[in-house]
Each structure stands twice: as structure tokens, then as C-alpha cells.
Amino acid sequence: MNMGIERISSGDLGESMGLTASQIRQDYSCFGEFGQQGYGYNVVRLRAELATILGMEQKHTAIVIGVGNLGRALMENFHFESYGVVLTGGFDLNPALHGKIFGDVEIFPLECLKSFVKENPVSIAVLAVPQAVAQPLTETLSKLGIQGLWNFTNVEVKPCDSATMIVENVHFSDSLLALSYMISEEGDGTK
């Protein structure tokens, strides 16, 4: 988001993120020198440097597997492109969804997954399926050469032993418990 800010200090960055200026400077120094003492950080340059570090300029491609409520919400409301990811397809077992478009992306039958991945480069799979099928699908995806899995099934999954897939397991319960803890720390939780 462009707010017309050309430069920002480590103090201002830290304040906006709940960190100290020292933490900001130390973290950024792990990747090089982005700021100037007394001047701060050039916002455009800092954003470009961070985008490079995070791989956002590589334009990874992604698919969503499981286009129920959660999968559909991600497709329609999460701005993948803002993070350097191009969403190229959705897959589901439900025939009523096949051929529909969510967030400018077509939904295909799950049985088309293997041929789609063979014909289209896919680096990330977003998994939003029932827990019972999460592990078998993860193994299939790792065998297909998918590099990364963003797992929303709320169960730990592991790729095949021979695969180099990186898995990011998202646990809603962890986030909810963290929120509960923070509210409790603010008082008795009845606010």
C-alpha cells in the first residue's frame, strides 16, 4: 500500500510492528545494509529488497485443492498476486463446482490434477480439504514435484520421503489460542 511515505526510520517501523528500533536494525542487517544512519530506510528500495529476499519477484504459481468454503474464500479474497504468487487453478471433487470461476480461476475435477500439473508449472499447492484425505493428497502432490504446500487442513502432513517439498502447516487453533492469550494478558478477558 502506497501511503506517500518516501523514507521511514527503524523506530517508526518498530513502533508499527510492536518491535524495538534495535530489533528492526538487527533483523535487516542479517540480509545486508538497507538504511542510512540519520536518514532511515528508503521505502521503495526497502520494499524491493524485502520482495527479493522473500522471493516475491519469482512469480510462483499455485493451485487450490478443495474449493469448499475455506478454499473458495482464499481464492476470492486473498490477493495472491500481492505476494508474488499467481493462482492458476482450483480442484475439487464436487461436480457442481467444475467449470466455475472463483477469483478469476477455473475449478477442475480433482481427477484432472495430475495432467494439469504435468502441463502447467505449479510450485505451490494450497490444501483446504478434509483431514482424512490430507496426507494422501500431500503424498500425491509431492510425487508430482510440487515444491511447497500451504496446508489449511489443521492436521500435520508430510511429503514422501524422497520429496523435497516444503510444508507450511496452518493451525487455526494456534492463532485462536494466541489471541486468547493476548486478550487475557490485557485484563480479565471480559472487555
N, C-alpha and C positions, 0 to 999 in steps of 0.2 A: 504494500500500500504506500503510495507516494503522498507524504504529508508536507512536502515543500521543505524538508529539513536537509540541508547540504552537509552538515557535519554534526557529530554528536560526541560527547565526552564519555569516558568509561564510567564516570559517576552517574550520568543520566541513563546510560544503558543498564547499569547495575540496578538503579532505582526502579526502572520499569520492569525488571525481571526478578526483583527481590534478592539481588546479589550485591556484594560489595564491588567497588571500583577495582580493587585489587584482584578479586576473583575473575572479573572480566579480562583484565590485562594478562593475568596468568594463563587463562584458558586460550586466549587468542595467540599468546606467544608460543604455544605448542605447535602452531601452524605457520608461524612467520611473524613479521612485523607489519601490522596494518595501520597503525595510528602514529601520530606525531605528538611528542610531549608538548603540552601547551595549546595544541590545536584540536586534538581528539581524532576522530575517525571520519574520513570522507565516506558518507553514507553509500553513495553509488559504488565506490571501489570496495567497501566492506561487504556489501551485498553480493557483488560479483565474486569476491574471494570466497565467501561462505558457500555460494552456489557451486563453485568449483570443488571445494572440499567435500560437499555433500553429494556431488555427482549429479546435480540438477541439470547441468547443460548436456548431459549424455542422452536425454530423451529416452528413458527406459519405456518399454511397452508393457502393458498389464492387461490381464483379463480378470473378470469376477466370476467365481464359481459359486452358485447358489444365489438366485435372484429373488429371494423372498423379501420380507420387509427390510431386513438389515442390508442385504446386497443391493436392493433397489434404492434404499436411502443413500448408500455410499455412491452409487452410480449417478444419482440425480442431484446430490447436494455437496459431495466432496469434490473440490476443484483439483483433481489430479494434476492437470497441466501446470498449475501454480507451483508444483513441486517437481517439475521436470519429468512427469510420467504421462504417457499417452495411453488412454484406455481404448482397447481395440475390440473387445468382445465380452459378452456375458454368456454364461452357460447354466442351464437348469434342466431338471427332469420334467417339469410341468409343461405339457404340450400347449397349454393356453398362453404361455409366455413366448413361445418360439416365434421369431419374426418380429416381435415387438421391439420398440426402441425406447431405451431409458437413458437419459443424459446423452443423447446423440449416438448411442452404442446399441447395436443389434444383439438380441438374445438368440442363442443357438441351442439345439438339443445337446445334452451332455455327451451323447454318443459321437458327436462331431468334434469333440475336444482334441483327440489325437491328430486328426487330419488338419484341424485348424492350426495347431502348434507346429506341425511339420511345414505348413505353407506360409505361416506368418511368424516373424520373430517375436517371442514373448519372453521377457526377462522376469516379470513378477506375476504371481497369481494371488488374488485376493480370495480367501476361503471363508465363505459365510454359509456353511452347510450344517446339517445336524451333526452332533458329536459322533454318532455311530458310524458315519462314513468319512469322518475327517482323516483318520490315519490311512485308510486305503487310498483315498484321493491324494494325500500327500505323497505316498509312495509312487503312485502313477505319475504325478507331476514331476517328481524328482527324476524318474526314469525318462521323462520327456525332455529333460535338460533345463527345466525352469530354474533360474538362478536364485530367486527369492520368493518367499511365501509370507504374506501378511495374513495371519491366521486369527479370525474372529470367532472361532468355534468354542472358545472358553475351555479348551482341553489342550494339553501339551501334545504336539505332534513331532515326529522325527522323520527326516527323509531316509531313503535307502542308505545302507552302509556305504555303498560305492559312490553316492552322490555328493556333490559339493554345495547343495542348496543351503541357503541361509534362511532360517525361520525366525520370524518376529511374531511371537505369541502375544495376542492382546487379551488381557483378562479384565473384563468389566468389573469383576469383584474387587480386584486390586485398586482400581480407580475409585470405586464407591467407598471402600474402606479408608483410603487416603482422605477422601472428602469428609467422611465421618470423623476421622481423627482430627483434621484441621478445624472442623466445627466444634468439636469437644474441647480443643485447646483454647478456643476463643471464649469459652464460658461453659455453661452447663448444657449447651446444646438445645435450649428451648427458644432461641432467638428467632 
